[in-house]
């Protein structure tokens, strides 16, 4: 990449002779804090560092929902989760939803996608969706296998996640064999499953992804001395939602420091393998002479807690789960720029249209990132005016027993639950407390009131929470009715089977109590 980024044309600027190609690489579960100091000291990520040198890194990019399908639904639609009603990993966008890629293709872009998409309804396991529907039931069951690590292969084995490598190879071949010959601009999407943990074969229906798997080759990229062992609150001091999450994720037992360090190290090694796939795409563009004509965007659907707050996986508003990587490089993008503004994945949609010089719909939740990439006054660049000083994330799925809403603005992170009163809120000062160990909601009631007022101006969250509760009941009733005589056997043998089978009747009764009069009112027989 040539020097002198300031002299480059703005991507999407109307004075350009030709529109830029665009490549979006979206991985799964990469903690965004690994893309800048001090997180990037724990593992060598050369491709991400290359993008930082020759482009821009966003320091405060967030998911709009910390779980795969709802997050991706937000990214592909440009709309907040309460607008898409993508409530869990089974409920996403309709298959025919018009995405930014559809619009770019309609306006002359050659479009291609490889790998993980996961933004439409109907995917993921029966266990995953039943766990989401029944999260208001008054029981506590382990829904995941205990997180563990596994070393595979040898010191020269760098292809561990074979599916991701095959998809990367396909994308590389498409660049070298097809894209290089195009006279039109192109948009290429590569979806990676890494660094998402792998299934653990012992853990039940569809297993429960809880094995951090890597080879010695990648583990050598990790600086063990730099790995931070997270501090944990005692179980009795945990926020009630955090305790539920930790328990259902099978993390309330004893873990040695060595165990936690290894989980984190293996996760970082998986991030290094992900980075290498990004590097293959960059190299293919460079080898074909397309690098200088192509805007590359790298991001993830959410992060990974990797044993922070006594949890692994995502489904949390803590930084490890909600903070995502976002790097951009290419024609017109300023080099070595770090942008502190809060942004989120709904911004991808208007950004893509802006780059492609397609009119941006006014009803989107997101705002184009292009003005930030050029340090322009956004009020001049957008008919909607400047972007808000906050981002919104919300969660309605499994492993959390209440709808959660997060407003991030300035130094504050405000998290509220359900109707805003039945579950205590959380407030963190990320400047003074970056590890989010001290909830200061009681200490700053005026701040809580102010942030809650902003949040309610964005979304009527008590009403949304109520809608999700009703949706969960209706979905569960329909599912149970569809099983007939098989209901008791099927529900007992989902991922929570190890706990459920200890007292099957107790847990079935808890579900009956949760449903209350709903079945009676509808005349639906529910026990066979």
C-alpha positions as CSV (number, residue, x, y, z in Angstrom):
1,X,0.0,0.0,0.0
2,X,1.3,3.4,-1.0
3,X,1.9,6.1,1.5
4,X,0.0,9.4,1.5
5,X,-3.5,8.2,2.5
6,X,-4.7,11.7,2.9
7,X,-4.5,12.3,-0.9
8,X,-6.7,9.3,-1.7
9,X,-10.3,9.7,-2.9
10,X,-13.0,9.0,-0.4
11,X,-14.6,5.5,-1.0
12,X,-17.9,6.2,-2.6
13,X,-17.0,9.8,-3.5
14,X,-18.8,10.9,-6.6
15,X,-15.6,12.1,-8.2
16,X,-14.2,8.6,-8.5
17,X,-13.8,7.2,-12.0
18,X,-14.6,3.7,-10.7
19,X,-16.1,2.2,-7.6
20,X,-14.0,0.2,-5.2
21,X,-14.2,-3.5,-4.8
22,X,-15.2,-4.6,-1.3
23,X,-14.2,-7.7,0.7
24,X,-15.8,-8.4,4.0
25,X,-14.2,-11.1,6.2
26,X,-16.5,-11.9,9.2
27,X,-15.3,-14.4,11.7
28,X,-17.1,-15.8,14.8
29,X,-16.3,-15.0,18.4
30,X,-13.2,-12.8,18.1
31,X,-12.7,-10.5,21.1
32,X,-12.3,-7.0,19.5
33,X,-9.9,-5.9,22.3
34,X,-7.3,-8.2,20.7
35,X,-6.9,-5.8,17.8
36,X,-5.3,-3.0,19.9
37,X,-3.1,-2.6,23.0
38,X,-2.9,-4.3,25.5
39,X,-4.9,-7.2,24.2
40,X,-2.7,-7.6,21.1
41,X,0.3,-8.3,23.2
42,X,-1.0,-11.8,24.1
43,X,-0.9,-13.3,20.6
44,X,0.7,-12.6,17.2
45,X,-1.9,-11.4,14.7
46,X,0.2,-10.3,11.7
47,X,-2.7,-9.8,9.2
48,X,-4.7,-7.7,11.7
49,X,-1.5,-5.7,12.3
50,X,-1.0,-5.2,8.5
51,X,-4.6,-3.8,8.3
52,X,-3.8,-1.4,11.2
53,X,-0.7,-0.2,9.5
54,X,-2.4,0.4,6.2
55,X,-5.8,1.3,7.4
56,X,-8.1,2.1,10.3
57,X,-9.0,0.3,13.5
58,X,-12.2,1.1,15.4
59,X,-11.4,1.0,19.1
60,X,-15.0,0.8,20.3
61,X,-17.0,-1.5,17.9
62,X,-19.8,-3.5,19.3
63,X,-22.2,-6.3,18.4
64,X,-25.9,-5.4,18.4
65,X,-26.7,-8.8,20.0
66,X,-24.0,-11.1,21.5
67,X,-25.0,-14.3,19.8
68,X,-24.5,-15.6,16.2
69,X,-27.8,-15.3,14.3
70,X,-29.3,-12.1,15.9
71,X,-25.9,-10.4,15.5
72,X,-25.6,-11.3,11.8
73,X,-29.2,-10.4,11.2
74,X,-28.4,-6.9,12.4
75,X,-25.3,-6.7,10.3
76,X,-27.0,-7.9,7.1
77,X,-30.2,-5.8,7.7
78,X,-28.8,-2.6,9.2
79,X,-31.5,-2.8,11.9
80,X,-31.5,-3.3,15.6
81,X,-32.6,-6.7,17.0
82,X,-35.9,-5.5,18.3
83,X,-36.8,-4.4,14.8
84,X,-35.7,-7.6,13.0
85,X,-37.3,-9.6,15.9
86,X,-34.3,-12.0,15.7
87,X,-34.8,-13.2,19.2
88,X,-32.5,-16.2,19.3
89,X,-30.3,-18.4,17.2
90,X,-33.4,-20.0,15.6
91,X,-35.1,-16.7,14.8
92,X,-33.4,-14.5,12.3
93,X,-34.3,-12.8,9.0
94,X,-36.6,-14.2,6.3
95,X,-34.7,-16.0,3.6
96,X,-35.7,-13.4,1.0
97,X,-34.7,-10.4,3.1
98,X,-33.0,-7.7,0.9
99,X,-29.5,-7.3,2.2
100,X,-26.8,-4.8,1.3
101,X,-25.2,-7.4,-0.9
102,X,-28.4,-7.8,-2.8
103,X,-28.6,-4.1,-3.4
104,X,-24.9,-3.9,-4.4
105,X,-25.5,-6.7,-6.9
106,X,-28.6,-4.9,-8.3
107,X,-26.4,-1.8,-8.8
108,X,-23.7,-3.4,-10.8
109,X,-21.5,-5.3,-8.4
110,X,-20.4,-8.8,-9.0
111,X,-21.3,-10.6,-5.7
112,X,-19.9,-13.8,-4.2
113,X,-20.1,-15.3,-0.7
114,X,-18.4,-18.2,0.9
115,X,-18.6,-19.8,4.4
116,X,-20.8,-19.0,7.4
117,X,-23.8,-16.7,6.8
118,X,-26.2,-17.7,9.6
119,X,-28.6,-14.7,9.6
120,X,-31.8,-16.4,8.5
121,X,-34.3,-18.3,10.6
122,X,-34.5,-22.0,11.1
123,X,-31.0,-23.0,12.0
124,X,-29.2,-24.3,15.2
125,X,-30.2,-27.2,17.4
126,X,-33.5,-28.1,19.0
127,X,-31.7,-27.9,22.3
128,X,-30.5,-24.4,21.6
129,X,-34.0,-23.1,20.8
130,X,-35.7,-24.9,23.7
131,X,-33.2,-23.4,26.1
132,X,-34.0,-20.0,24.8
133,X,-37.8,-20.5,25.0
134,X,-37.7,-21.8,28.5
135,X,-35.3,-19.3,30.1
136,X,-38.1,-17.8,32.3
137,X,-38.8,-21.2,33.8
138,X,-38.0,-21.5,37.5
139,X,-35.2,-24.1,37.1
140,X,-31.5,-24.1,36.8
141,X,-29.9,-26.6,34.5
142,X,-26.4,-27.0,33.0
143,X,-26.9,-26.5,29.2
144,X,-23.2,-26.7,28.1
145,X,-20.3,-29.0,28.5
146,X,-17.6,-27.8,30.9
147,X,-15.1,-25.7,28.9
148,X,-12.0,-27.6,28.1
149,X,-8.9,-27.5,25.9
150,X,-7.5,-30.0,23.4
151,X,-4.2,-30.0,21.5
152,X,-4.2,-31.7,18.1
153,X,-1.7,-32.4,15.3
154,X,2.0,-31.3,15.4
155,X,4.2,-28.2,15.4
156,X,3.9,-27.8,11.6
157,X,0.1,-28.3,11.4
158,X,-1.5,-25.0,10.7
159,X,-4.8,-26.2,9.1
160,X,-6.8,-27.2,12.1
161,X,-10.3,-25.8,11.2
162,X,-10.6,-27.6,7.8
163,X,-14.0,-26.2,6.9
164,X,-12.8,-22.6,7.3
165,X,-9.6,-23.3,5.3
166,X,-11.7,-24.8,2.5
167,X,-13.9,-21.7,2.4
168,X,-10.8,-19.5,2.5
169,X,-9.3,-21.5,-0.4
170,X,-12.5,-21.0,-2.4
171,X,-12.4,-17.3,-1.8
172,X,-8.7,-17.1,-2.8
173,X,-9.4,-19.1,-6.0
174,X,-12.3,-16.9,-6.8
175,X,-10.2,-13.8,-6.5
176,X,-7.3,-15.2,-8.6
177,X,-9.4,-17.0,-11.3
178,X,-12.5,-14.8,-11.6
179,X,-12.4,-11.4,-9.8
180,X,-9.1,-10.5,-11.5
181,X,-10.9,-10.6,-14.8
182,X,-13.9,-8.5,-13.9
183,X,-14.6,-5.2,-15.5
184,X,-17.2,-4.4,-12.9
185,X,-16.5,-3.9,-9.2
186,X,-17.1,-6.9,-6.9
187,X,-18.2,-7.6,-3.4
188,X,-16.8,-10.7,-1.7
189,X,-17.9,-12.1,1.7
190,X,-16.0,-14.7,3.6
191,X,-17.7,-16.1,6.8
192,X,-15.4,-18.0,9.2
193,X,-16.5,-20.2,12.1
194,X,-13.2,-19.7,14.0
195,X,-12.4,-18.8,16.7
196,X,-15.7,-20.2,17.9
197,X,-15.1,-23.2,20.3
198,X,-15.6,-26.7,18.9
199,X,-18.2,-29.3,20.0
200,X,-17.4,-31.5,22.9
201,X,-18.6,-35.1,22.0
202,X,-19.6,-36.0,25.5
203,X,-22.0,-33.2,26.2
204,X,-25.4,-34.3,24.7
205,X,-27.6,-33.3,21.8
206,X,-25.5,-31.3,19.4
207,X,-22.9,-31.5,22.1
208,X,-22.6,-27.9,23.2
209,X,-19.6,-26.1,21.8
210,X,-17.0,-25.9,24.6
211,X,-13.7,-27.3,23.5
212,X,-10.9,-24.9,22.7
213,X,-8.9,-26.8,20.1
214,X,-5.7,-25.9,18.4
215,X,-2.3,-27.3,17.3
216,X,1.2,-26.7,18.7
217,X,1.8,-24.5,15.6
218,X,-0.7,-21.9,16.7
219,X,-0.1,-22.3,20.4
220,X,3.5,-21.1,19.8
221,X,2.1,-17.8,18.6
222,X,0.7,-17.1,22.1
223,X,2.7,-15.2,24.8
224,X,1.8,-17.1,27.9
225,X,3.4,-14.5,30.1
226,X,1.0,-11.8,28.8
227,X,-2.1,-13.8,29.5
228,X,-4.2,-12.1,32.1
229,X,-6.0,-14.3,34.6
230,X,-9.4,-12.6,35.1
231,X,-10.7,-11.8,38.6
232,X,-13.9,-13.4,39.6
233,X,-16.5,-12.3,42.1
234,X,-17.6,-15.0,44.6
235,X,-20.7,-16.9,43.6
236,X,-22.7,-15.2,46.3
237,X,-21.7,-11.7,45.1
238,X,-22.6,-12.3,41.4
239,X,-25.4,-10.4,39.7
240,X,-28.3,-12.8,39.5
241,X,-28.3,-12.9,35.7
242,X,-24.5,-13.5,35.7
243,X,-25.0,-16.4,38.1
244,X,-27.6,-18.0,35.9
245,X,-25.3,-17.6,32.9
246,X,-22.3,-19.1,34.7
247,X,-24.4,-22.0,36.0
248,X,-26.0,-22.9,32.6
249,X,-22.6,-22.7,31.0
250,X,-21.2,-25.2,33.5
251,X,-18.7,-22.7,35.0
252,X,-19.7,-22.5,38.7
253,X,-17.4,-25.3,39.7
254,X,-13.7,-25.1,40.6
255,X,-11.2,-24.0,38.0
256,X,-7.5,-23.8,38.6
257,X,-5.4,-20.9,37.4
258,X,-3.6,-23.2,35.0
259,X,-7.0,-24.4,33.6
260,X,-8.2,-20.8,33.0
261,X,-4.8,-19.8,31.5
262,X,-4.9,-22.7,29.1
263,X,-8.5,-22.0,28.0
264,X,-7.4,-18.4,27.3
265,X,-4.2,-19.5,25.6
266,X,-5.9,-22.0,23.3
267,X,-8.6,-19.4,22.4
268,X,-5.8,-16.9,21.5
269,X,-4.2,-19.6,19.3
270,X,-7.5,-20.1,17.5
271,X,-7.6,-16.3,16.9
272,X,-4.1,-16.6,15.4
273,X,-5.4,-19.3,12.9
274,X,-8.3,-17.0,12.1
275,X,-5.8,-14.2,11.4
276,X,-3.9,-16.4,9.0
277,X,-7.1,-16.9,6.9
278,X,-7.5,-13.1,6.7
279,X,-3.9,-13.0,5.5
280,X,-4.6,-15.4,2.7
281,X,-7.3,-13.1,1.4
282,X,-5.0,-10.0,1.6
283,X,-2.2,-12.0,-0.2
284,X,-4.5,-13.0,-3.0
285,X,-5.6,-9.4,-3.6
286,X,-2.0,-8.3,-3.5
287,X,-0.8,-11.1,-5.9
288,X,-3.6,-10.2,-8.4
289,X,-2.9,-6.4,-8.3
290,X,-6.4,-5.9,-6.7
291,X,-5.2,-4.8,-3.3
292,X,-5.0,-1.1,-4.2
293,X,-8.5,-1.2,-5.7
294,X,-10.2,-3.0,-2.9
295,X,-11.6,-2.0,0.5
296,X,-11.2,-4.8,3.0
297,X,-13.3,-4.9,6.2
298,X,-12.6,-7.4,9.0
299,X,-15.1,-7.9,11.8
300,X,-16.8,-10.6,13.9
301,X,-20.4,-11.3,15.1
302,X,-19.4,-11.1,18.8
303,X,-16.5,-11.8,21.1
304,X,-15.6,-14.6,23.5
305,X,-15.4,-14.3,27.3
306,X,-12.8,-17.0,27.6
307,X,-13.4,-17.4,31.4
308,X,-13.8,-13.7,32.2
309,X,-16.6,-13.2,34.7
310,X,-16.6,-17.0,35.3
311,X,-18.0,-17.6,31.8
312,X,-17.0,-18.8,28.4
313,X,-18.8,-18.3,25.2
314,X,-20.8,-15.0,24.5
315,X,-24.4,-14.1,25.4
316,X,-23.2,-11.3,27.7
317,X,-22.8,-7.5,27.6
318,X,-19.4,-7.7,29.2
319,X,-16.6,-6.4,26.9
320,X,-15.2,-9.9,26.1
321,X,-18.5,-10.9,24.6
322,X,-19.9,-7.6,23.1
323,X,-16.7,-5.8,21.9
324,X,-16.0,-6.8,18.3
325,X,-13.0,-6.2,16.0
326,X,-13.5,-3.7,13.1
327,X,-10.7,-2.8,10.8
328,X,-10.9,-1.2,7.4
329,X,-8.2,-0.6,4.7
330,X,-8.2,0.2,1.0
331,X,-8.6,3.2,-1.4
332,X,-9.4,6.4,0.4
333,X,-9.1,4.9,3.9
334,X,-6.7,6.8,6.2
335,X,-3.7,4.8,7.3
336,X,-2.7,4.1,10.9
337,X,-5.9,5.7,12.2
338,X,-7.5,4.7,15.4
339,X,-11.1,5.8,15.8
340,X,-12.5,6.0,19.4
341,X,-16.1,6.6,18.4
342,X,-18.6,3.9,19.4
343,X,-19.9,2.1,16.4
344,X,-21.7,-1.2,15.9
345,X,-22.5,-3.9,13.3
346,X,-25.7,-2.2,12.0
347,X,-23.3,0.4,10.5
348,X,-22.0,-2.2,8.0
349,X,-25.2,-1.9,5.9
350,X,-25.1,1.9,5.2
351,X,-21.3,1.7,4.9
352,X,-21.5,-0.8,2.1
353,X,-24.1,1.3,0.2
354,X,-22.0,4.4,0.8
355,X,-18.9,2.8,-0.7
356,X,-21.0,1.6,-3.7
357,X,-22.6,5.0,-4.2
358,X,-26.1,3.6,-3.6
359,X,-28.6,5.9,-1.8
360,X,-28.8,4.9,1.8
361,X,-32.4,4.2,3.2
362,X,-33.4,6.6,6.0
363,X,-35.0,3.9,8.1
364,X,-31.8,2.1,9.0
365,X,-30.5,1.8,12.6
366,X,-26.9,2.2,11.5
367,X,-24.8,5.0,10.1
368,X,-22.2,4.9,7.4
369,X,-18.6,4.6,8.7
370,X,-17.2,6.4,5.6
371,X,-17.2,9.9,7.2
372,X,-15.3,8.5,10.2
373,X,-12.8,6.9,8.0
374,X,-12.1,10.4,6.5
375,X,-12.5,12.5,9.6
376,X,-15.3,14.4,7.9
377,X,-18.2,16.2,9.6
378,X,-20.9,13.6,9.5
379,X,-23.7,16.2,9.3
380,X,-22.2,17.2,6.0
381,X,-21.9,13.7,4.8
382,X,-25.3,12.3,5.9
383,X,-28.8,13.6,5.4
384,X,-29.6,12.1,8.8
385,X,-27.1,14.3,10.6
386,X,-24.3,13.1,12.9
387,X,-24.3,9.6,14.2
388,X,-25.5,9.2,17.8
389,X,-22.9,9.1,20.6
390,X,-24.2,5.7,21.8
391,X,-24.6,2.2,20.6
392,X,-27.3,-0.3,21.5
393,X,-26.9,-4.1,22.1
394,X,-29.7,-6.4,23.2
395,X,-30.0,-10.1,24.0
396,X,-33.0,-12.4,24.1
397,X,-31.6,-15.9,23.8
398,X,-30.4,-18.8,25.8
399,X,-28.1,-18.9,28.8
400,X,-29.5,-15.6,30.1
401,X,-32.8,-15.7,32.0
402,X,-33.9,-12.2,31.1
403,X,-33.9,-9.9,28.1
404,X,-30.8,-7.7,28.4
405,X,-30.1,-4.2,26.9
406,X,-26.8,-2.4,26.8
407,X,-26.3,1.3,26.1
408,X,-22.6,2.2,25.6
409,X,-21.8,5.9,25.5
410,X,-18.7,7.9,26.6
411,X,-17.1,6.1,29.5
412,X,-20.3,4.4,30.6
413,X,-21.8,1.0,29.9
414,X,-25.4,0.7,31.2
415,X,-27.0,-2.7,31.2
416,X,-30.7,-3.2,32.2
417,X,-32.9,-6.2,32.1
418,X,-36.5,-7.3,31.5
419,X,-38.9,-4.5,32.5
420,X,-36.2,-2.3,34.1
421,X,-37.3,-2.9,37.6
422,X,-37.6,-6.6,38.4
423,X,-33.8,-7.2,37.9
424,X,-31.2,-4.8,39.2
425,X,-29.3,-2.8,36.5
426,X,-25.5,-2.6,36.0
427,X,-23.4,0.4,35.4
428,X,-19.7,0.3,34.6
429,X,-17.2,3.1,34.2
430,X,-15.0,1.6,31.5
431,X,-12.3,4.2,32.0
432,X,-11.8,3.6,35.7
433,X,-12.9,-0.1,35.6
434,X,-12.1,-1.6,32.2
435,X,-12.5,-5.2,33.6
436,X,-16.1,-4.4,34.7
437,X,-15.6,-5.7,38.2
438,X,-17.5,-3.0,40.1
439,X,-21.2,-2.3,39.4
440,X,-21.7,1.4,40.3
441,X,-25.4,1.7,39.5
442,X,-26.3,2.4,43.1
443,X,-23.5,4.9,43.5
444,X,-24.6,7.0,40.4
445,X,-28.5,7.0,40.4
446,X,-28.6,10.2,38.3
447,X,-26.4,8.7,35.6
448,X,-28.5,5.5,35.6
449,X,-31.7,7.6,35.3
450,X,-30.2,9.6,32.4
451,X,-28.9,6.6,30.5
452,X,-32.2,4.7,31.0
453,X,-34.1,7.7,29.6
454,X,-31.9,7.6,26.5
455,X,-32.4,3.9,26.2
456,X,-36.2,4.2,26.4
457,X,-36.1,6.9,23.7
458,X,-34.5,4.3,21.4
459,X,-36.5,1.2,22.4
460,X,-39.5,0.6,24.6
461,X,-37.6,-2.2,26.2
462,X,-40.2,-3.3,28.8
463,X,-42.6,-3.8,25.9
464,X,-40.0,-5.7,23.9
465,X,-39.2,-7.9,26.8
466,X,-42.9,-8.7,27.3
467,X,-43.2,-9.6,23.6
468,X,-40.2,-11.9,23.7
469,X,-41.7,-13.7,26.8
470,X,-45.0,-14.2,24.9
471,X,-43.1,-15.4,21.8
472,X,-41.1,-17.9,23.9
473,X,-44.3,-19.4,25.4
474,X,-46.1,-19.7,22.1
475,X,-43.1,-21.3,20.4
476,X,-42.6,-23.8,23.2
477,X,-46.3,-24.7,23.2
478,X,-46.3,-25.3,19.4
479,X,-43.1,-27.4,19.7
480,X,-44.5,-29.5,22.5
481,X,-47.7,-30.1,20.7
482,X,-45.8,-31.2,17.6
483,X,-44.1,-34.0,19.7
484,X,-47.2,-35.6,21.0
485,X,-46.3,-38.7,23.1
486,X,-42.6,-38.1,22.5
487,X,-42.5,-34.9,24.4
488,X,-41.2,-36.2,27.8
489,X,-38.5,-38.3,26.2
490,X,-37.3,-35.5,23.8
491,X,-37.1,-32.7,26.3
492,X,-35.3,-35.0,28.8
493,X,-32.5,-35.7,26.4
494,X,-31.5,-32.3,25.2
495,X,-28.1,-30.8,26.3
496,X,-29.3,-30.4,29.8
497,X,-30.0,-34.2,30.1
498,X,-27.4,-34.8,32.8
499,X,-29.4,-32.6,35.3
500,X,-32.9,-33.2,33.9
501,X,-32.8,-36.9,34.3
502,X,-32.1,-36.6,38.0
503,X,-35.6,-35.3,38.6
504,X,-37.6,-35.4,35.4
505,X,-41.0,-34.8,37.0
506,X,-39.8,-31.7,38.9
507,X,-38.6,-30.0,35.7
508,X,-41.7,-30.8,33.7
509,X,-43.8,-29.4,36.5
510,X,-41.8,-26.2,36.5
511,X,-42.6,-25.8,32.8
512,X,-46.3,-26.4,33.5
513,X,-46.2,-23.7,36.2
514,X,-44.4,-21.3,33.8
515,X,-47.0,-21.7,31.1
516,X,-49.8,-21.2,33.7
517,X,-53.2,-20.8,32.0
518,X,-51.9,-20.4,28.5
519,X,-52.5,-24.0,27.5
520,X,-55.9,-24.1,29.2
521,X,-57.0,-21.0,27.4
522,X,-56.0,-22.4,24.1
523,X,-57.3,-25.9,24.7
524,X,-53.9,-27.4,23.9
525,X,-53.3,-30.8,25.5
526,X,-49.7,-30.7,26.8
527,X,-49.2,-33.9,28.7
528,X,-49.5,-37.3,27.0
